[in-house]
Amino acid sequence: MDHFSYRDGELWCEDVPLRTITEAVGTPAYVYSQKTFEDHYRGLVRSFAELRPQVRFSVKSCGNLHILRVLAACGAGMDVVSGGELYRALQAGVPASEICFAGVGKADRELREAIAAGVGWINAESEQELENIERIASELGVRATVAVRVNPDVADDKTHAKTSTGGRGTKFGIDLERIPSTFERFGPSASLDLRGLHFHIGSPIYSADPYVAVVRRALTLIDELRSRGHEVDTLNLGGGYMAHYGHSDVPARNFDDYGPPIAEALRPFLARGGHVVLEPGRSISANAGLLVARVLYVKRSGDRNVAIVDTGMTHLARPAIYDAEHFIWPVQGAAPPSRDPRQQGAGLVPYDVVGPICESTDRLAVARHLPPIERDQLLAIFSTGAYGMVMASQYNAVPRPPEVLVSGTRSTLIRRRETYEDLVAPELEPRVLG
């Protein structure tokens, strides 16, 4: 699962105690395990080996330059959804040819930057976007390689409504029945190399079944396109493979639950020389990171125990946005019996773990059973490597926390803590516009 473990009553990341990291950088702080990133990436490649996939890590899940470099060294390309993420990937040293540019609303500037850089693929999400890509590529005198994002009307009913993207009527992609006419219109373009289909149906997806359903629809569509004279040689299945957060009602999964069934469904496509692209995110990064917080105060509110910590929704938005339940446990003390956020047991006390932000939704856990909590105690919030720091804000003028990457016995500060000066720096040079 990861390389965070308790040894002699203390939580370690690989071979470094969390306590020593917080002594160096303070709290709150994001801490990542390099070996966990590497193990998860290699596990995915092994499980999908039959596909010989081009793996493009989803930068939106965890975008620190140093982490992108770790994954690039393992062989990953990048999946980006903005000009800023494209810039990050290029700054990390990832070749543009190994980058897929997705996103439902790409601005002209972003498309121009991507096409000029020579990204490997642009995943187009509408007919008007295809018009725009064609125009910009023509102006630049190049041919852009494009995959059309298809909305297949396939979804996993367990996926949270706010992260489900494959059902009919979402803002993502082009409806499946409109794809043949889209290829008829844009396939002959001299400025577009239109030969791929892109699918991403949400995250997390709890089994291989929805992917297999997508593949079946994709292969039928590819046959229809071929009958019309349009060759599709690349199929991008997106990401969404789940990370196991420890919930008792969610079965433990690993990549072997996904790879073989999906590969079996794709064998006819592979036999014709087809190529497959995967865009994993949370399944690689979620359990590779945690957020360390310090207890500021403990109080009673009515019949509830409330532990107020020095981090909250500005640093970890998932509980407020998605009702996410992250496992929380003291950094020092007895190891937890499991990482199920819903566990109960003798000696545990229910707490609402809340942050300092002036919003009622700033709650990291509700009625969570924990060992008795005291002021100044360190708490670890697990499985925050995905959609943690990348979603952090400065709301309430709270600086964003540092990030630390651990590799064996070495810990490295890979992003410093923001300062009050950082908060106001963009406001110090006003300029009259007219």
C-alpha positions, -999 to 999 in steps of 0.1 A, spaced: 0 0 0 27 25 10 60 30 29 45 48 60 48 25 91 48 26 128 80 15 146 83 14 184 54 38 188 63 63 161 53 69 125 80 67 99 81 76 62 105 51 47 135 54 71 128 88 85 106 95 116 79 120 108 87 138 141 122 148 128 106 162 96 82 184 116 110 195 138 128 208 107 99 223 87 71 228 113 34 220 107 13 216 88 34 198 62 29 174 33 53 144 33 58 120 4 74 86 0 95 84 -32 95 46 -30 57 45 -28 55 65 -60 80 42 -77 64 10 -65 29 21 -76 41 31 -110 59 -1 -116 30 -21 -103 7 -5 -128 32 -12 -157 35 -48 -147 -3 -54 -144 -9 -37 -178 22 -52 -195 2 -70 -222 -10 -36 -235 25 -22 -237 9 11 -227 21 46 -230 17 58 -194 10 95 -189 8 105 -152 -20 129 -143 -3 161 -132 -35 175 -117 -33 148 -90 1 158 -77 22 183 -96 54 191 -77 83 193 -101 105 169 -81 77 142 -80 72 146 -117 109 140 -122 108 108 -100 80 94 -122 96 106 -155 128 87 -144 105 56 -141 94 60 -177 62 81 -173 51 108 -196 25 134 -184 -12 141 -188 -18 178 -184 -50 199 -184 -38 235 -185 -10 256 -198 4 258 -163 5 220 -160 22 219 -194 48 244 -182 53 222 -150 58 191 -171 83 208 -194 101 223 -164 104 188 -150 123 177 -181 95 157 -197 98 157 -235 68 174 -251 63 143 -273 54 124 -241 27 148 -230 -10 145 -236 -29 178 -233 -65 172 -221 -91 196 -206 -126 207 -216 -117 244 -219 -83 250 -234 -77 287 -241 -62 299 -274 -29 307 -257 -27 273 -241 -34 255 -274 -8 277 -292 18 268 -265 10 231 -267 11 229 -305 43 250 -307 59 228 -281 50 197 -301 30 178 -275 24 142 -283 -14 144 -282 -42 170 -278 -74 154 -265 -101 175 -281 -135 178 -263 -157 196 -288 -162 203 -325 -155 240 -318 -122 231 -301 -112 210 -331 -119 241 -353 -97 261 -330 -69 235 -330 -71 233 -368 -68 271 -371 -39 275 -347 -20 246 -362 -25 261 -397 -12 295 -385 19 278 -370 24 257 -402 24 224 -383 1 194 -381 -13 187 -346 -19 151 -335 -53 149 -320 -75 124 -302 -112 131 -298 -125 127 -263 -157 105 -265 -185 106 -239 -195 69 -240 -224 72 -216 -207 47 -193 -203 54 -155 -195 35 -123 -225 40 -100 -201 40 -70 -181 70 -83 -189 102 -65 -212 124 -86 -186 152 -85 -159 131 -101 -180 111 -126 -173 122 -161 -185 95 -185 -223 98 -182 -245 114 -208 -250 152 -203 -217 159 -185 -195 188 -198 -168 164 -210 -162 150 -245 -183 146 -276 -213 123 -275 -205 89 -290 -231 91 -318 -216 123 -331 -181 109 -335 -185 95 -371 -196 129 -383 -168 146 -364 -143 124 -382 -160 130 -415 -156 168 -410 -121 170 -395 -104 138 -407 -94 152 -441 -78 184 -425 -43 191 -436 -36 206 -401 -49 178 -380 -36 142 -376 -69 128 -363 -62 92 -354 -70 87 -317 -100 83 -293 -98 93 -257 -121 81 -229 -121 91 -192 -152 81 -173 -143 94 -138 -124 86 -107 -123 64 -88 -137 35 -108 -142 5 -85 -138 -24 -109 -126 -32 -144 -162 -37 -156 -169 -1 -167 -136 0 -186 -145 -32 -204 -178 -17 -213 -160 14 -227 -136 -8 -247 -165 -27 -263 -181 6 -274 -148 19 -285 -140 -11 -307 -175 -9 -323 -169 28 -330 -134 21 -344 -149 -5 -368 -175 20 -380 -149 47 -385 -127 23 -405 -156 14 -427 -158 51 -435 -121 53 -443 -109 67 -410 -81 48 -393 -78 50 -355 -46 35 -342 -45 49 -306 -70 44 -278 -65 65 -246 -84 49 -217 -77 78 -193 -73 70 -156 -96 65 -126 -81 33 -111 -89 35 -75 -66 40 -46 -76 20 -15 -83 46 12 -90 19 39 -128 20 40 -144 -11 54 -171 -11 26 -146 -8 -2 -127 -39 -13 -89 -37 -14 -78 -33 -50 -46 -34 -69 -37 -30 -105 -41 -67 -112 -79 -62 -107 -79 -39 -138 -50 -49 -161 -59 -84 -172 -96 -79 -179 -90 -47 -198 -61 -63 -218 -84 -92 -227 -110 -69 -241 -84 -50 -261 -67 -80 -277 -85 -75 -311 -73 -39 -312 -37 -48 -302 -37 -75 -328 -43 -49 -355 -13 -29 -342 -32 -5 -320 -16 15 -293 -29 22 -258 -25 52 -235 -32 52 -198 -35 83 -176 -33 72 -139 -33 98 -111 -46 90 -77 -38 53 -80 -1 63 -82 0 93 -58 -28 91 -32 -11 68 -7 23 82 -14 17 112 7 3 124 40 -4 157 57 10 162 92 -9 186 115 -6 198 151 -34 199 175 -40 236 186 -69 231 210 -93 204 223 -127 214 235 -163 202 242 -191 216 220 -224 203 232 -220 166 234 -191 165 209 -154 164 214 -136 188 190 -100 187 181 -88 219 163 -57 215 142 -35 238 123 -46 227 89 -79 225 72 -99 229 40 -74 254 25 -47 227 26 -69 197 21 -101 204 2 -113 169 -4 -134 164 28 -152 197 22 -158 191 -16 -162 154 -19 -171 142 17 -138 123 15 -129 103 46 -91 103 52 -77 81 79 -62 101 108 -40 88 136 -15 102 161 21 103 148 33 90 182 17 62 201 4 27 194 0 17 158 -36 17 145 -53 -17 142 -62 -8 106 -65 23 84 -103 21 82 -116 56 91 -147 41 105 -131 17 129 -141 17 166 -124 1 195 -118 1 233 -101 32 245 -110 53 214 -129 85 217 -150 102 190 -137 135 178 -146 161 152 -113 170 137 -116 205 124 -94 232 109 -89 269 117 -108 283 87 -139 304 93 -162 280 75 -185 254 90 -175 230 63 -138 231 75 -140 196 89 -114 169 83 -134 142 102 -166 139 120 -171 116 150 -138 99 143 -127 74 169 -92 82 180 -70 77 210 -74 106 235 -60 138 219 -40 165 236 -29 200 227 4 200 206 0 164 196 9 156 160 -17 139 138 -11 123 104 -38 126 77 -32 97 54 -37 92 16 -33 129 8 -8 125 -20 -35 130 -46 -56 162 -48 -40 175 -17 -14 202 -22 -25 208 -58 -59 220 -46 -45 241 -17 -55 278 -15 -47 309 5 -82 315 17 -83 334 50 -48 345 40 -33 312 53 0 304 36 3 271 19 24 244 36 57 230 26 63 197 8 89 171 18 100 141 -3 116 112 15 138 86 -2 153 60 22 171 79 50 171 113 31 144 139 34 143 168 10 123 200 12 108 202 -23 86 232 -17 92 258 11 64 270 33 48 302 20 53 334 39 30 364 45 52 382 19 42 356 -6 6 363 1 8 400 -9 36 399 -35 14 400 -66 -4 431 -52 26 453 -46 30 468 -81 -3 483 -92 -5 495 -127 -30 519 -142 -46 504 -172 -64 534 -186 
